[in-house]
Amino acid sequence: MRWIEDQCAAQASSPISSALDLMADCARIVESEVIPIQAASGRISAAAVESHMALPRFSQSAMDGYGFHRADVAAKVTGSFPIVGRVHAGGVPPGAMDRGTAIRLLTGAAVPPEVGAVVMEERVQRSGETVELQHPVRLGDNVRCRGEDVGLHDVVLPPRKRIDPRHVALLAATGYRTVEVVRRIKVGLLSTGNELTEAGQPLSATSVFDSNRPMLMSLLSQPHVELTDLDLIGDDLDSYAAYLHDRHQSLDVIVTTGGVSGSDADYTVRAVEMAGGQSQRIALAVKPGKPFAFGRLGACSVVSLPGNPMAALIGALLFVRPLLLTMSGVPQAPRPGIAAQASAPFVHRPRRTEFVPAIEVGSSTSGIPLIRPVSGAGSARLMSLSLADGLAVIPAGETDIVPGASLLFHRFGSDFSL
């Protein structure tokens, strides 16, 4: 881990980008597997998929109507046409069609090669076995031409794409029953601290319920992630190290919360090292979330987040999410957020990028969201976080934000989520 030590020695606090670069350098892309397309939504494609066929496979009628000979359409012929056949979806057209005739076509029916246009049934007059065309039509009207949607060998699924039901439909339409995807990344979540108790268990006079593990289990519960609950562990260095040594071999990533601040009772970094790995504490220029550590234990990455819930959430959004996407081979794109305007002061001390829980209170005359900080916010406070609509971002170089000033804002549930 010398690369981390060299980077961190040069600065008292590391910016977010430096920590992300260090983690990306250490990340390994996981293997792929083949799964049924019905199970692929939310998974990440491992390779480009090409179509084995054109779509439509044959020219089709776009609606219920009547087909007219190409030569008659080109010559703008109108009048009465005898109906020489009927084709429904899945049916086979009759033999060659002569000029001066029409054919009944239902939506999705194969269009005979002689047909130049299809006229919807509402725009013609039928009388027995003849149909009256009163106005000329254009060549190609209401005909879905072969290959107009998908060409032979077109890429129907790019590599490293998060698959959703649209892609599943296209794969099925081009004949695929399975697809190669990045295998699920195996992530273990561990909370540390003598003070922690599992929800539903009796509390002592000085214990608290663990909220970090359930929060992160919820946040990271994604189709491309396989989660393992590693439970709680107390502040005992030997037990902590032994537990990491026993569990890491079946995991790609271990995410810990707590025990990373650097006091004599914060054992996470030492536990990773005693288990046979390497870890480095990094002081991040972030508020909340300054304490942070990253390391490796065999092939398993170990991301160590602060114990305060809001700091743990910020750390997971900033660092765990990008790490998992990098391991899936997904190109990283910055999450831009939206422009917002402060409706009340935001107090800020320079030197650290700050993420402030904020509430939307309306819009400016130009339609820009107006936001204010949630009162009583703090890295250990959950109510203020739950009341917020998102996180306002104050860059490290800024001072206090005055009403009317511009701010970057990440709404929960959309821009700033997994």
ZANUFI-52045 format. One record per residue: z, x, y of N, C-alpha, C in turn; residue in three letters. Coordinates in steps of 0.05 Angstrom, whole numbers, plus 32768, in hexadecimal, padded with zeros to 4 digits. Example, Ala and Ser with C-alpha at 12.3 -4.5 7.8 and 13.67 -1.06 7.14 Angstrom:
809C81087F8E809C80F67FA6809C81087FBEALA 808E81017FD3808F81117FEB809D81028001SER 
END
This chain:
800080117FE8800080008000800080118019MET 7FF7802A80167FF7803C802D7FE780318045ARG 7FD38021803E7FC1801680537FD180038065TRP 7FE57FF5805A7FF67FE4806B80097FF5807CILE 80158009806F8028801A807E801A80278096GLU 8002803280927FF4803F80A77FEE802C80BEASP 7FE6801480B77FDF800080CB7FF87FF880DCGLN 800E7FF380CD80257FE880DB80357FFD80EACYS 8032801680E38041802B80F18038802E810EALA 8020802681138015802A812E801D80158142ALA 80297FFF813980307FEA814C80497FDC8143GLN 80597FD4815780727FC78150806E7FAC8143ALA 80597F9E814C80537F84814080357F83813BSER 802D7F78812380117F77811C80057F5C8124SER 7FED7F5C81307FE07F4281357FD87F34811CPRO 7FD27F1B811E7FCA7F0B81077FB27F1780F9ILE 7F9E7F1F81097F857F2980FE7F897F4280EDSER 7F9C7F5480F57FA17F6C80E67FAC7F6580CBSER 7FBF7F5380CA7FCB7F4B80B07FB67F3E809EALA 7FA57F2D80AA7F907F21809A7F7D7F35808ELEU 7F757F49809E7F637F5E80957F6F7F6D807EASP 7F897F7480807F977F82806B7F977F728051LEU 7F9D7F5980537F9E7F48803B7F827F45802FMET 7F6D7F4280407F527F3F80367F497F588027ALA 7F517F6F80317F4A7F8880247F567F8A8008ASP 7F6C7F7D80047F7B7F7F7FEB7F747F687FD8CYS 7F677F537FE27F627F3C7FD27F4C7F417FBDALA 7F4E7F357FA67F397F377F927F2E7F1B7F8DARG 7F147F1A7F8A7F077F007F847F0B7EF97F67ILE 7F147EE27F617F1A7EDA7F467F017ED27F37VAL 7F037ECF7F1C7EED7ECA7F0B7EE37EAD7F0EGLU 7ECD7EA77F007EC27E8C7F017EC57E7F7EE6SER 7EC17E647EE67EC17E557ECD7EAD7E3E7ED1GLU 7EA57E327EBA7E927E1C7EBB7EA27E027EB4VAL 7E9E7DED7EC57EAD7DD47EC17E997DBD7EC4ILE 7EA07DA57EBA7E907D8E7EBE7E8E7D877EDCPRO 7E777D7D7EE47E747D777F017E877D627F0AILE 7E8F7D4F7EF87EA27D3A7F007EBD7D467F08GLN 7EC37D5E7EFF7EDD7D6B7F067EDA7D7F7F1CALA 7EC37D807F297EBD7D967F3C7EC57D917F59ALA 7ECB7D797F607ED17D737F7C7EEA7D837F85SER 7EE77D917F9B7EFD7DA27FA57EFC7DBE7F9BGLY 7EED7DC37F867EEA7DDF7F7C7ED67DEE7F8DARG 7ED47E087F887EC37E1A7F987EAD7E257F86ILE 7E947E217F8E7E7E7E2A7F7D7E7D7E487F7BSER 7E767E527F637E767E6F7F5E7E5B7E7C7F63ALA 7E467E6C7F617E2B7E767F647E187E607F6EALA 7E027E697F797DEE7E557F837DE37E467F6BALA 7DDE7E2C7F6F7DD27E1B7F5A7DB77E117F65VAL 7DA27E167F557D877E0E7F5C7D7F7DF47F4DGLU 7D6F7DE47F597D667DCC7F4C7D507DD27F38SER 7D537DC57F207D3F7DC97F0B7D277DB57F0FHIS 7D297DA57F237D147D907F277D127D897F44MET 7CFC7D7B7F4A7CF97D707F657D067D547F66ALA 7D107D4D7F7D7D1B7D327F827D0E7D267F9ALEU 7D037D0E7F987D007CFF7F7F7CED7D0E7F6CPRO 7CF17D087F527CE07D147F3E7CC37D097F3FARG 7CC07CF17F4A7CA67CE47F4D7CA77CD47F66PHE 7C907CCD7F717C907CBD7F8A7C9A7CA17F83SER 7CAB7C977F957CB97C7D7F907CB57C6B7FA8GLN 7CB87C517FA27CB97C3D7FB77CD47C3D7FC4SER 7CD57C3D7FDE7CEE7C3E7FED7CFB7C227FF0ALA 7CEC7C0D7FE87CF77BF27FEB7CE67BDF7FDAMET 7CF07BC67FD87CE17BB17FCB7CC97BAA7FDCASP 7CB17BAA7FD17C997BA47FE07C807BA57FD0GLY 7C6A7BAC7FDD7C507BAD7FD07C427BC77FD8TYR 7C357BD37FC47C277BEC7FC87C097BE67FCCGLY 7BFD7BF57FDF7BE07BF17FE47BD17C0B7FE1PHE 7BB87C097FD97BA87C217FD27BA67C347FEBHIS 7BA77C4D7FE57BA67C627FFA7B8D7C5F800BARG 7B767C597FFF7B5E7C57800F7B5F7C3E8021ALA 7B6B7C2880187B6D7C1080297B807C158040ASP 7B957C24803B7BA97C2A80507B9C7C3C8065VAL 7B8D7C50805C7B807C62806E7B6B7C548080ALA 7B5E7C4080747B497C3180827B547C1A8092ALA 7B6F7C1680917B7C7C0180A07B737BE58097LYS 7B6D7BE2807E7B647BC880737B7B7BB48073VAL 7B767B9C807B7B897B8680797B7C7B6F806ATHR 7B8B7B5A80657B807B4280577B8F7B3C803EGLY 7B817B30802B7B8D7B2680127B877B3A7FFCSER 7B9C7B407FEC7B997B547FD67BA57B477FBDPHE 7B967B487FA77BA17B3F7F8D7BB77B527F83PRO 7BCC7B477F787BE27B577F6D7BDB7B5E7F50ILE 7BD97B787F4A7BCF7B807F2F7BE57B8B7F1DVAL 7BFE7B8A7F267C137B937F157C2E7B937F23GLY 7C427B9A7F147C5E7B9B7F1E7C6C7BB27F11ARG 7C7A7BC27F227C897BD97F177CA67BD87F22VAL 7CB97BD97F107CD57BDA7F187CE07BF67F15HIS 7CF87BFB7F1F7D047C167F1C7D077C1D7EFEALA 7CFC7C337EF77CFD7C3B7EDA7CE47C337ECBGLY 7CD47C227ED77CBB7C197ECA7CA47C2C7ECEGLY 7C907C297EBD7C787C3A7EBE7C627C2B7ECBVAL 7C557C367EE07C3E7C297EED7C287C237ED9PRO 7C197C0D7EDE7C017C087ECD7BEB7C1C7ED2PRO 7BD47C177EC87BBE7C2A7ECB7BB57C2D7EE7GLY 7B9E7C3A7EEA7B937C407F057B917C277F16ALA 7B967C2A7F2F7B967C137F427B7D7C157F53MET 7B6F7BFE7F557B557BFE7F647B5A7BF77F82ASP 7B477BFF7F927B477BF67FAE7B477BD87FB0ARG 7B537BCE7FC57B537BB17FCA7B677BA27FBAGLY 7B7A7BB07FAD7B8F7BA47F9D7BAA7BAD7FA7THR 7BBF7B9E7F9E7BDA7BA57FA57BEB7BA57F8CALA 7C027BB27F8D7C147BB37F767C307BAE7F7FILE 7C3E7B9D7F707C5A7B977F777C6C7BAE7F6FARG 7C7C7BB97F827C8D7BD07F7D7CAA7BC97F85LEU 7CBD7BCE7F747CD97BCA7F7B7CE57BE57F83LEU 7CFC7BE47F907D097BFC7F9B7D0E7C107F84THR 7D057C297F887D087C3E7F747CF27C3F7F5FGLY 7CDF7C2D7F607CCA7C2C7F4D7CB77C447F52ALA 7CAB7C4E7F3C7C977C637F3E7C7E7C587F4BALA 7C747C677F5F7C5D7C5E7F6E7C447C697F61VAL 7C307C587F5A7C177C627F4F7C0A7C767F62PRO 7BFC7C8A7F577BF07C9F7F697BDC7C947F7DPRO 7BD07C7D7F777BBD7C727F8A7BCA7C647FA2GLU 7BE37C5E7FA17BF07C4F7FB67BF57C617FCFVAL 7BED7C577FE67BF07C677FFF7C077C5E8010GLY 7C117C46800B7C287C3C801B7C347C24800CALA 7C4D7C1F80127C5B7C0780087C637BF78020VAL 7C5E7BDD801F7C657BCB80347C7C7BB9802AVAL 7C917BB7803A7CA87BA780327CA07B8A802FMET 7CAC7B7D801C7CA47B6280157CA67B4E802CGLU 7CB87B53803F7CBC7B4180567CA47B428069GLU 7C937B5780677C7D7B5A807A7C627B52806EARG 7C627B4580577C497B3A804C7C4E7B1D8044VAL 7C387B0F803F7C397AF480367C2E7AF38019GLN 7C3E7AE980067C347AE77FEB7C2E7ACA7FE4ARG 7C187AC77FD67C107AAD7FCD7C057AB07FB1SER 7C167AA77F9E7C0E7AAB7F827C0C7AC87F7AGLY 7BF47AD07F727BF07AEC7F697BE07AFB7F7DGLU 7BE17AF37F977BD57B027FAC7BE97B067FC2THR 7BE47B1B7FD27BF67B217FE87BE57B268001VAL 7BEE7B1B80187BE07B1D80317BEC7B338042GLU 7BDC7B4780497BE47B5D805B7BD87B578077LEU 7BE97B52808A7BDE7B4980A47BDB7B6180B8GLN 7BE97B7680B47BE87B8D80C77BE47BA780B8HIS 7BD47BB980C47BD07BD380B77BEB7BE280B4PRO 7BEC7BF480A17C047C04809D7BFC7C22809CVAL 7C107C33809D7C0B7C50809E7C0D7C5C8082ARG 7BFD7C70807E7BFF7C7F80657C1C7C8A8061LEU 7C277C87804A7C417C9180447C597C7F804AGLY 7C537C6880577C697C56805E7C787C4D8045ASP 7C937C5080467CA57C4680327CA07C528016ASN 7C967C6A80167C927C797FFD7CA37C927FFEVAL 7CB57C957FEA7CC57CAD7FE77CB47CC17FD7ARG 7CAA7CD67FE47C987CE87FD67CA77CFB7FC4CYS 7C9A7D037FAF7CA57D167F9C7CAE7D2F7FAAARG 7CC77D377FA67CD17D507FB17CD97D4F7FCEGLY 7CD87D377FDB7CDF7D377FF87CFD7D3B7FFDGLU 7D0D7D367FE97D2A7D3A7FEC7D327D567FE3ASP 7D2A7D5D7FCA7D307D777FBF7D177D827FB2VAL 7D117D9B7FB97CFA7DA97FAC7D037DB87F93GLY 7CF07DBD7F827CF67DCD7F6A7D007DE87F73LEU 7D177DF07F677D247E0A7F6D7D337E0B7F88HIS 7D347DF47F957D457DF37FAD7D637DF87FA5ASP 7D727E057FB77D8E7E097FB27D9D7DEF7FB9VAL 7DA87DE37FA47DB67DC97FA87DD57DCD7FACVAL 7DDE7DE57FA67DFA7DEC7FAA7DFC7E097FB1LEU 7E047E107FCA7E067E2C7FD17E1E7E397FC4PRO 7E1E7E547FC27E367E617FB77E4D7E5F7FCAPRO 7E667E607FBF7E7F7E607FCE7E817E487FE0ARG 7E797E317FD67E7A7E187FE57E8F7E067FD8LYS 7EA07DFA7FE97EB37DE77FDF7EA47DCE7FD7ARG 7EA57DC77FBE7E967DB07FB37EA47D967FBAILE 7E947D827FC37E9E7D687FC77E8C7D547FB9ASP 7E927D397FBA7E827D267FAC7E647D267FB2PRO 7E5D7D2E7FCB7E407D307FD27E327D447FC0ARG 7E3F7D5B7FBC7E337D707FAB7E327D677F8EHIS 7E477D597F857E477D4F7F697E307D3D7F65VAL 7E2A7D2B7F787E147D187F757DF97D277F73ALA 7DF67D3B7F847DDC7D4A7F847DD97D5A7F6ALEU 7DEF7D667F607DEE7D747F467DE67D617F30LEU 7DF37D497F2F7DEC7D367F1A7DCF7D2D7F1CALA 7DC67D287F357DAA7D1E7F397D967D337F30ALA 7D9D7D4C7F307D8A7D617F287D907D6A7F0BTHR 7DA07D5B7EFD7DA37D5F7EE07DB97D707ED7GLY 7DCB7D797EE97DE17D8A7EE07DF97D7A7ED6TYR 7E047D837EC07E1D7D777EB67E357D897EBBARG 7E307DA37EBF7E457DB67EC47E3E7DC77EDCTHR 7E527DD57EE77E4D7DE77EFE7E617DFE7EFBVAL 7E587E167F047E697E2D7F047E797E2E7F1EGLU 7E937E307F1B7EA57E307F327EB87E487F2FVAL 7EC47E4F7F467ED97E637F467EF17E577F38VAL 7EFD7E657F257F147E5A7F177F2B7E557F2BARG 7F3D7E447F247F547E3E7F357F657E577F39ARG 7F6D7E5C7F527F7E7E727F587F9B7E6A7F50ILE 7FA87E7B7F417FC27E757F367FD77E7F7F4ALYS 7FE57E6C7F567FF87E727F6B80147E697F63VAL 80277E7B7F6580437E757F6080537E747F7AGLY 80647E607F7C80757E5C7F9580927E607F8ELEU 809F7E717F9E80BB7E797F9880CB7E787FB2LEU 80E17E6A7FB280F47E6A7FC9810C7E7B7FC2SER 81157E8B7FD5812C7E9D7FD181437E967FE4THR 815B7E9C7FDA81727E997FEB81897E8B7FDCGLY 81A27E977FDF81B97E8C7FD281C07E707FDDASN 81B77E6B7FF581BF7E51800281AE7E397FF9GLU 81997E3E7FE981867E297FE3818E7E197FCALEU 818A7DFF7FCB818F7DED7FB581777DDB7FB1THR 81717DD57F98815A7DC37F9281617DA77F9CGLU 814D7D9A7FA881527D7E7FB1815B7D6D7F99ALA 816F7D5C7F9E817A7D4B7F8981927D567F7BGLY 81977D707F7F81AF7D7D7F7481C67D7D7F88GLN 81DE7D7E7F7E81F57D7E7F9081F57D967FA3PRO 81FD7D917FBC81FF7DA67FD0821B7DB07FD2LEU 821E7DCA7FD582387DD67FDC823C7DD37FFASER 82537DDC8003825A7DDA801F82467DEA8031ALA 823A7DFF802682297E108036820C7E13802CTHR 82057E01801A81E97E03801081D77DEF801DSER 81BD7DF3801B81A97DE1802681937DDC8011VAL 81867DC6801481707DC0800281587DD18009PHE 814A7DDA7FF581317DEA7FF9811A7DD88001ASP 810F7DDC801880F87DCC802180DE7DDD8020SER 80E17DF7802080C87E08802180B77E048009ASN 80C27E057FF180B27E047FD980A47DE97FD7ARG 80B27DD27FDA80A37DB97FDA808D7DB77FF0PRO 80937DC28007807F7DC1801D80677DD18015MET 806A7DEA800B80547DFA800480457DF07FEBLEU 80547DE47FD980477DD87FC280347DC27FCBMET 803D7DB27FDF802C7D9D7FEA80147DA87FF9SER 80197DBD800980047DC980197FEE7DD58008LEU 7FF77DE37FF27FE47DF37FE27FD97DE37FCALEU 7FE17DCA7FC87FD77DB97FB27FBA7DB27FB7SER 7FA97DC37FAD7F8C7DC07FB17F7D7DC37F97GLN 7F667DB77F947F577DB97F7A7F517DD67F72PRO 7F4E7DE87F857F477E047F7D7F607E167F79HIS 7F777E097F7A7F907E187F777FA07E0D7F5FVAL 7FAA7E1E7F4E7FBC7E167F397FD87E207F40GLU 7FEA7E0D7F4680047E137F4F80197E157F39LEU 802B7E287F3C80427E2B7F2A805B7E2C7F3BTHR 806E7E1A7F3580887E1A7F43809A7E2F7F36ASP 809F7E447F4580B07E5A7F3B80CE7E567F41LEU 80D47E3E7F4D80F07E367F4F80FE7E467F66ASP 81187E467F6481297E547F7881357E6D7F6BLEU 813A7E817F7B81487E987F72815B7EA27F87ILE 81737EAA7F7F81877EB27F9281837ECF7F9CGLY 81967ED77FAD81947EF27FB981A17F077FA8ASP 81947F0B7F91819D7F207F7E81847F317F78ASP 81857F4A7F81816D7F5B7F8081647F5F7F63LEU 81767F657F51816D7F6B7F3581617F527F28ASP 816D7F3B7F2C81627F227F2181477F1B7F2DSER 81457F1F7F47812C7F1A7F5681167F2B7F4BTYR 811A7F457F4981067F587F3F80FE7F517F22ALA 81127F4B7F11810B7F457EF580FB7F2B7EF4ALA 81017F187F0480F27EFF7F0480D57F037F0DTYR 80D17F127F2280B57F187F2B80A67F277F15LEU 80B37F3A7F0880A67F4A7EF3809E7F387EDCHIS 80AE7F247ED580A87F127EBF80927EFE7EC5ASP 80907EF67EDE807E7EE07EE580637EE87EF0ARG 80617F007EFB80497F067F0B802F7F087EFAHIS 80327F0F7EE1801A7F157ED180087EFD7ECDGLN 80137EE57ECE80037ECD7ECA7FF97EC17EE4SER 7FFD7ECF7EFA7FF77EC37F157FE47ED67F24LEU 7FD57ECA7F367FC47ED97F497FD37EDF7F63ASP 7FE47ECC7F6B7FF27ECE7F84800E7EC37F80VAL 80227ED17F8B803D7EC67F8D80437EC47FABILE 804C7EAC7FB380547EA77FCF80737EA37FCEVAL 80817EB47FDD809E7EB27FDF80A57EA97FFBTHR 80BC7E9B7FFD80C77E95801880E47E9F8018THR 80EB7EAB802F81067EB6803281087ED28029GLY 811D7EE0803281237EFB802981107F108033GLY 81047F0C804B80F07F1F805480F67F2A8070VAL 810D7F22807C81127F2A8097811B7F47809ASER 81257F538085812C7F6F8087814A7F758087GLY 815B7F61808581787F658084817F7F708069SER 81997F78806681A27F84804D81A37F6F8036ASP 819F7F55803D819F7F40802881837F358024ALA 816F7F41803081537F39802D81457F4B8019ASP 81417F408000813A7F517FEA811D7F4F7FE1TYR 810D7F407FEF80F27F3A7FE480E17F547FE1THR 80DF7F647FF580CF7F7C7FF480D97F8F7FDEVAL 80F47F937FDD81007FA57FC980FC7F997FADARG 80FD7F7F7FAA80FA7F727F9080DE7F777F85ALA 80CA7F747F9780AE7F797F8E80AB7F967F85VAL 80B77FA97F9480B57FC57F8D80C47FCB7F73GLU 80DC7FBF7F6F80EA7FC47F5680DC7FB87F3EMET 80CC7FA37F4380BD7F977F2D80A47FA77F26ALA 809F7FBC7F3580887FCD7F2F80717FCB7F42GLY 80757FBC7F57805F7FB87F6B80637FC77F84GLY 80547FC07F9880557FCB7FB380567FB47FC7GLN 80667FB77FDB80677FA27FF0806F7FB0800ASER 80657FA58020806B7FB0803A80727F9A804DGLN 80887F9D805A80917F8A806F80807F8F8088ARG 80767F79809480657F7B80AC80727F6980C1ILE 80777F7480D880817F6480EF80687F5980FDALA 80647F3E80FB804D7F32810680527F2A8123LEU 803E7F2C813380407F23814F803A7F058150ALA 804B7EF6814280487ED9813F80637ECC8142VAL 80647EB5814F807C7EA5815180757E88814BLYS 80847E7C813880977E88812580887E96810FPRO 80967EA7810080897EB480E980877ED280ECGLY 80977EDF80FC80957EFC80FF809B7F0B80E5LYS 80B07F0480D680B47F1280BD809F7F0B80A8PRO 80947F1E809B807E7F1A8089807B7F328077PHE 80737F2F805E806E7F46804D80577F3F803BALA 80487F53803480317F50802180317F67800FPHE 802A7F627FF580297F777FE2801A7F6F7FC9GLY 801C7F817FB5800F7F7D7F9B80237F837F85ARG 80217F737F7080317F777F58801D7F757F41LEU 80137F8C7F387FFD7F8C7F267FE47F807F33GLY 7FD87F6D7F277FC17F5F7F327FC87F487F44ALA 7FE27F437F477FEC7F2C7F557FF37F337F72CYS 7FE87F247F857FEF7F277FA1800A7F197FA6SER 801B7F257FB780357F197FBE80367F167FDCVAL 80377EFC7FE480397EF5800180557EEB8006VAL 80637EF88018807F7EF2801D80817EE68039SER 808A7ECD803B808C7EBF805480A97EBC805CLEU 80AE7EB6807680C97EB2807F80D67E998071PRO 80F07E98807380FE7E81806781007E688078GLY 80FE7E6C809280FE7E5480A480E57E43809FASN 80E97E29809C80D37E18809380BA7E1980A4PRO 80BD7E1780BE80A67E1780CF80987E3280CEMET 80A77E4880CD809B7E6280CB808D7E6580B0ALA 80987E5A809B808B7E5B808180717E4B8081ALA 80707E34808E80587E24809080427E3380A0LEU 804A7E3E80B780377E4E80C7802C7E6580B7ILE 803D7E7380A980347E8A809980217E818083GLY 80277E6A807680157E6180617FF97E5A806CALA 7FF97E4C80837FE07E4580907FD07E5D8099LEU 7FDE7E7080A57FD17E8880B07FC87E9C809BLEU 7FD87E9F80857FD37EB580737FCE7EAD8056PHE 7FDC7E99804C7FD87E9280307FBD7E84802CVAL 7FB77E71803E7F9D7E63803C7F857E77803DARG 7F847E8980517F6D7E9C80517F6C7EAE8039PRO 7F837EB6802E7F847EC680167F777EB87FFFLEU 7F7F7E9F7FFB7F747E8F7FE47F567E8B7FE7LEU 7F4D7E867FFF7F307E8380037F217E9E7FFFLEU 7F2D7EB480087F217ECE80037F1F7ED47FE6THR 7F347ECD7FD77F337ED27FBA7F1F7EBF7FACMET 7F187EA97FB87F037E987FAE7EE77EA17FB7SER 7EE67EB57FC77ECC7EBF7FD17EC17EAF7FE8GLY 7ED17E9E7FF47EC77E8D800A7EC77E9D8024VAL 7EB07E9F80327EB07EAD804C7EC47EA1805FPRO 7ED27EB1806D7EE77EA880807EDB7EA2809BGLN 7EE07E8A80A57ED77E8380C07EF07E7B80CFALA 7EF37E8580E87F0B7E7E80F77F0C7E6080FCPRO 7F247E5580FC7F287E3981027F2B7E368120ARG 7F187E2B812E7F177E2D814B7F2C7E1B8158PRO 7F357E06814C7F467DF3815A7F367DE4816FGLY 7F457DD581807F387DC681957F457DCE81B0ILE 7F367DCA81C57F417DCF81E07F537DB881E7ALA 7F6B7DBE81F27F7E7DAA81FA7F897DB38216ALA 7F987DA182227FA37DA6823C7FC17D9F823BGLN 7FD17DB182467FEE7DAD82467FF57D97825AALA 80057D848250800F7D6F8262802C7D74826BSER 80387D89825F80537D92826680547DB08262ALA 80697DBD826D806A7DDA826A806F7DE3824DPRO 80637DF9824580697E06822C80757E218232PHE 808F7E25822B809C7E3E823180947E53821CVAL 808C7E6B822580817E7F821380897E9B821CHIS 80937EAB820980987EC7820F80807ED78205ARG 80757EE88216805D7EF8820D80637F0A81F6PRO 804E7F1681EB804D7F2981D680497F1E81BAARG 804D7F0481B780487EF8819C80387EDE819FARG 80247EDB818E80157EC2818D80297EAC8183THR 802A7E968192803E7E82818B80307E688183GLU 803A7E5C816E80317E42816480467E2E816APHE 80407E1A817B80547E088185804D7DEB817BVAL 80607DDE816D805B7DC2816680577DB1817FPRO 80417DA2817F803A7D93819780317D778190ALA 80357D6581A4802E7D4981A180177D4281B4ILE 80047D3381AA7FEF7D2981BC7FF97D1181CBGLU 7FF67D1181E580007CFB81F67FEA7CEC8205VAL 7FD27CF281FF7FBC7CE5820C7FA47CF88210GLY 7F937CF082237F7B7D0182297F787D048247SER 7F6C7D1A824F7F667D1E826B7F4F7D0D8273SER 7F487D0C828D7F327CFD82967F177D06828ATHR 7F177D1F82817EFF7D2A82747F007D288256SER 7F147D1B824B7F167D16822F7F247D2B821FGLY 7F2F7D3F822C7F3D7D55821E7F597D4B8216ILE 7F627D5081FD7F7D7D4781F57F937D548206PRO 7FA67D43820E7FBE7D4D821C7FD47D508208LEU 7FE17D6782097FF67D6D81F5800F7D778204ILE 80267D7281F7803F7D7C8200804F7D8781E9ARG 80617D9B81ED80717DA581D780847D9081CDPRO 808A7D9181B3809E7D8081A780B97D8B81B0VAL 80CB7D7A81BA80E57D8481C280F57D8C81ABSER 81057DA181AF81177DAB819A810A7DBA8183GLY 80F27DC4818780E47DD2817280F17DED816DALA 80F07DF5815480FA7E10814C80F17E168130GLY 80F17E2F812880E67E37810E80F57E2B80F7SER 810E7E2380FB811E7E1780E581207DF980E7ALA 81137DED80FA81167DD080FF80FE7DC180F4ARG 81047DAD80E380EE7D9E80D680E77D8580E4LEU 80FA7D7880F280F37D5F80FF80DE7D628114MET 80E17D77812580CE7D7C813A80B27D81812ESER 80B17D8F811880987D95810B808B7D7B8100LEU 809C7D6A80F480917D5180E980877D3E80FESER 80927D408117808A7D2F812C80707D38813ALEU 80697D51813680527D5D814480387D52813AALA 80247D52814B80087D4B81437FF87D64813BASP 80037D7B81437FF57D94813D80047DAB814AGLY 7FF77DC2814A80027DDB81557FF27DE5816DLEU 80007DE981837FF37DF6819A7FF67E148197ALA 7FE17E23819E7FE17E40819B7FE27E4D81B6VAL 7FF77E5E81BA7FF97E6C81D37FF57E8A81CDILE 7FE07E9681D77FDA7EB281D17FF07EC581DAPRO 7FF17EDC81CD80077EEF81D280087EF881EFALA 7FF27EFA81FC7FF27F0482177FF97EF0822DGLY 7FFD7ED7822680027EC2823980207EC18240GLU 80267EB6825880417EB0825F80457E91825CTHR 80587E86826A805D7E69826880437E5A826FASP 803F7E44826080287E33826580307E1C8277ILE 80227E18828D80297E0482A080187DEB829BVAL 80227DD382A380127DBB82A07FF67DBE82ADPRO 7FE27DB4829E7FC77DB782A77FB87DCE829BGLY 7FC77DE282907FBA7DF982847FAD7DF28269ALA 7F997E0282627F8B7DFD82497F997E0B8232SER 7F987DFE821B7FA57E0882037F937E0381EBLEU 7F957E1481D77F887E0F81BD7F9B7DFE81ACLEU 7F907DEA819F7FA07DD781907F947DD38174PHE 7FA57DD681607F9D7DD181447FAA7DB7813AHIS 7F9A7DA381357FA67D8A812B7FAD7D8D810DARG 7FC47D8281067FCB7D8180EA7FB87D6F80DBPHE 7FB47D7680C17FA47D6480B07F867D6880B3GLY 7F7D7D7980C57F607D7D80C87F5A7D9A80CCSER 7F5C7DA380E47F537DBE80EB7F667DD480E0ASP 7F807DCE80DE7F927DE380D77FA07DDD80BCPHE 7F907DD580A97F9B7DCF808E7F8A7DDD8079SER 7F937DDB80617F837DE7804B7F6A7DD78045LEU 
END
